[in-house]
């Protein structure tokens, strides 16, 4: 839900605060940069630590608390500036950085937990189930602003502020994030390193104590298949971030006929609500495709399945320009949903 709220609304929020469309990509750089830094560090620490709460659960908790703070404060950046002598856009970017880094702190250990809890032959099923649950949460998160607008919450605001339907959506996302993380921590039993070693037939006592410098050794010894996968992931996420950053502005100008600087009108916020719902569609389509991935990969292979999914996603992105009637833009989301399901599940199996 946090990821869906961020992807569907961050550009809209920054535009409400006065960001020019050409500045959005610079502000959004915080997301991949924080992921580039946070993910390997958290992954390494999670793999090599064990405490009273377990291996992954401490990161769930810390990440959820910080992410909830980011969700609450990001859409309220203009109000927070009354207490701090700060530029509203810089403050918003700081909260976006906090939120994105925190999502990574929580999400990456969740993915690792699937690998911890399942034998290798069940990995594809496990990550596909996770993709289904990610899709459900993202559908709800992406659709929340439109749902609240339908319920009568205002989707307009004074210049320089964010509409209440977006603010309340972020509050709901923060509350549900904390509730579900706490439930996970309370109900999930992690296997100890000794138990994991026993499952894999390894000698736990023969393990050497890991150090932080091992992370750099791991980078130096990346297998050839991982390097190839890195190239594929580079282009996949290049396309995804282009979509997340610019779709609101593109839909507002190309489909709603607005001017690029018209970011405070009711029509722009209507376009923002529509983009959130549109993103909900590709997450919705990812759910059935997650079921399809398993038999399809068994029939034609994992690499071929991923290639087919990415090609479908590329066609979906291209079609956004050519489909002029907004009531048919869900067709574009069909291909993107197939790609999104595979991006979340298939690379984890390579």
RAHU-V799592 format. One record per helix or strand of 3 or more residues. SS is the DSSP state (~ for helix, > for strand). FROM is the first residue (numbers start at 1). TO is the last residue. If there is no record, write none. Layout:
ss=SS from=FROM to=TO
ss=SS from=FROM to=TO
This chain:
ss=~ from=2 to=16
ss=~ from=24 to=47
ss=~ from=57 to=74
ss=~ from=77 to=80
ss=~ from=88 to=117
ss=~ from=120 to=150
ss=~ from=164 to=187
ss=~ from=193 to=200
ss=~ from=204 to=206
ss=~ from=214 to=220
ss=~ from=224 to=255
ss=~ from=266 to=300
ss=~ from=302 to=322
ss=~ from=326 to=328
ss=~ from=330 to=349
